[in-house]
Structures are given as C-alpha cells and as structure tokens.
Amino acid sequence: MKIETFEMERMQSTWENIVDYDLSESGVRPLTLRELTGMGFDLESFLDVPLGYSQSNGTVELREMLAQMYPGATADNIEVTNGTSEANYLVALSQIGPDDGFALEVPNYMQLWGVPRSLGARVRTFRLRPEQNWEPDWEEFERAVEPGTRMVYVSNPNNPTGSVLSDEAMKRIVERCEQTGAYLIADEVYAGAEVSRPLTKSFWGMSDLVIVTSGLSKAWGIPGVRIGWIAGLKELIAECWAQHDSITICPGKLSDRVARIAVAPENRAKCFARTREVLNTNLRIAREWVAELDGFLQWREPDAGAIALMKYGADTGSIELAERIRTRQSTLVVPGKMLGIEGFLRIWLGAREDYLREGLRRIAEELRPAAVSAG
Ligand SMILES: Cc1ncc(COP(=O)(O)O)c(C=O)c1O
C-alpha cells in the first residue's frame, strides 16, 4: 500500500527542530512530568514499573475512565491508541476499501485525505465557508456525502479554523450520515481547548454511526505521551483493535499510566484551565500584532485551539510566503495550501509569551514587504 506524502507533517518534521521559532504547532506548550506531580504523578513509583507490554487496547482502568466521558459507553466502546492520528488511521484502515466514498471538510488537518486515498477510496471534499462562521457549504456537503458514501470526517473544534460547529450544523451532518448510511468520524481532539466558551458538545450519542476520535495532544497539552482513543460501537472497536494488533500492538506502558492521571476528572479540569489561560494571554498578543499590520491580515479568532488561521492581502502563494518566512526569519508557519485553503497562513498561539512575540515580530518582517507590493 503506497501513501502520498502528508505534506504538513513532513514539512513540520523536516524543519521544526531546525528553525529558531516554530510557530507551526497546534497544541499549547506541553506539560512537564514535574507539573504532573502536582496532579498525583509519583516519580518514585514510576521507577519500579516493569517496562513490559501494556494491555494492547489500553488498560481496563484507562478505558473505563475514558468511557465516562461518553455517556452510555463502557470500556468495550473504547480503543486506546498511539495518538489521535493512530485512532483516525485505525478507523479508516478497518472500514475503508477500494471505491468506497469518503468525504472530508476543507480546510482540515488533512491526515484523512491521504489515508483513504491510499486505501483506494474516492475522496470528495466540501468547503467550510469563512462568511458562514466556517460552517460547511451545505450544497457541497450534500454532493460530497452521497448515497453509498462509507465515511465522513470532520474535526470539531476544527483545525485550522478554530471554529466550533453550531448544534444545528451538527444535527444536519448527522442526519445526512443517517440518510446515506455513512459513518461519521468526529475528530474531537481540540475539545477542551475552548478560549472562553463551554466544553464543545460531542457528536457522541447522536447516532450509532458516530465514531469519536480524540487524545491528550491538544486540550490536555500532553502530545509527547502519544495517547489517543476511539469511541464507537463495540463491533467497530473490535475491528479497530484487530488492526491495532498488526500495527503497533499497544500504547506505551508508561504513557497509559500518565494518561490515567491526566484524564481523572479533577486533573482534566486543571489541564483544560491551563490551556485556556495560555490561549487567552496569547490571543491578546496576537490581536495587537494583527492590528499593527494595518488590515493586511484578516481572521476570525478561534473558538478553540491554539491556532490562528489568517488570510493575507497579497497574491503570493502561501507555500512561497511561508518558505520566505522560514528561510529569511528562521520561523516556521503552516501555509494554508497544505491545509486545503490558499491565501492563508496558520500561526501557532500556544507558545511562551516571549517566544510568540519574537516569532510574530519575525513573521511581520516578511509580511510588511508583501503588503507594500500588494498595495
Ligand atoms: C484534527 C487533528 N487530529 C489529529 C491530530 C493528531 O493528533 P495526535 O498528536 O494526538 O496524534 C492533529 C494534530 O495536529 C489534529 O490537528
């Protein structure tokens, strides 16, 4: 099975550890083990953990804790994975075959562009419209999700727009899935990273066709343990588990233990509060920065997630502009084109304040000349 390059991930892994300022990320600056000690992490007891294999679908204890986040679910409705990306991958791998229809929104994270294509699926996209608060273009949606479509993918809150779907939009998406018999993968990895609104409503429970994927990488600020999960019908979870056995066998044993600390309700609340604080501080910095650029950048501030999708007022392609920022300023941002939308840059808002300020200053050094030549 051949797979095309996942452009954004490859661009990040090539440059993120080389540049001076990496503003291509999308989570908040990560927690340390020391910060977790304040939440019950005990280093001394960790030293005695035998470094064997862990339960391959996640320990019963962790799956039971995760199941509590999804009303009516039990441990059998949960598969613990190596990150949300493995969760998405296992769902696609277990359900998609040649000529199946697969629909996804753009802009998007784009993992589930290349994966279904590698499995031989017919991939269709529907656009999210900035003038409609980044909700789907419903005509395109209905064309993309036609009878016989096997699966639909949305991320809510969305990467890269940072927008959250309204209840009506969620209902409309689920109704169309029910009409056409398509599974809905709802990637909810940014839920819990809301700037000032309540926790994003989950698609969980709206239909048996809903499969939720999520993980610790964004709202919790713990990407390094690589813990994600799938919540779905038991039969579907069993099929994902079968794929898991042949790919990575199990999540890391230490990671499963760290996850059990992080998802405990009181600690979840602490992690989400920390994320919210970072977002609110950094959004103020980003707002001031955008204002100083005199209308060259337009954006709708994120409802959730440490990501700012900014439309710039020049004809330069986003890959060229991002490349200029990288080579001249040693600062990394994501060109919109890699996320399925041209004329935009995605800028990370989760860094330390001084790091963010200097990264933004450097980006502006390249945007000002582009603004002048556009004007
Ligand atoms: C929407 C979305 N899903 C999944 C992932 C991958 O997450 P993880 O680090 O948990 O594998 C990302 C990472 O940026 C993402 O934005």
The ligand as an ORCA input file, in Angstrom:
! r2SCAN-3c Opt
* xyz 0 1
  C      -7.531     17.488     13.928
  C      -6.321     16.708     14.352
  N      -6.434     15.384     14.526
  C      -5.389     14.634     14.912
  C      -4.154     15.202     15.142
  C      -3.019     14.326     15.586
  O      -3.029     14.299     16.971
  P      -2.113     13.350     17.847
  O      -0.905     14.139     18.213
  O      -2.965     13.049     19.055
  O      -1.794     12.138     17.065
  C      -3.983     16.574     14.972
  C      -2.658     17.201     15.176
  O      -2.407     18.331     14.863
  C      -5.095     17.340     14.572
  O      -4.989     18.668     14.404
*
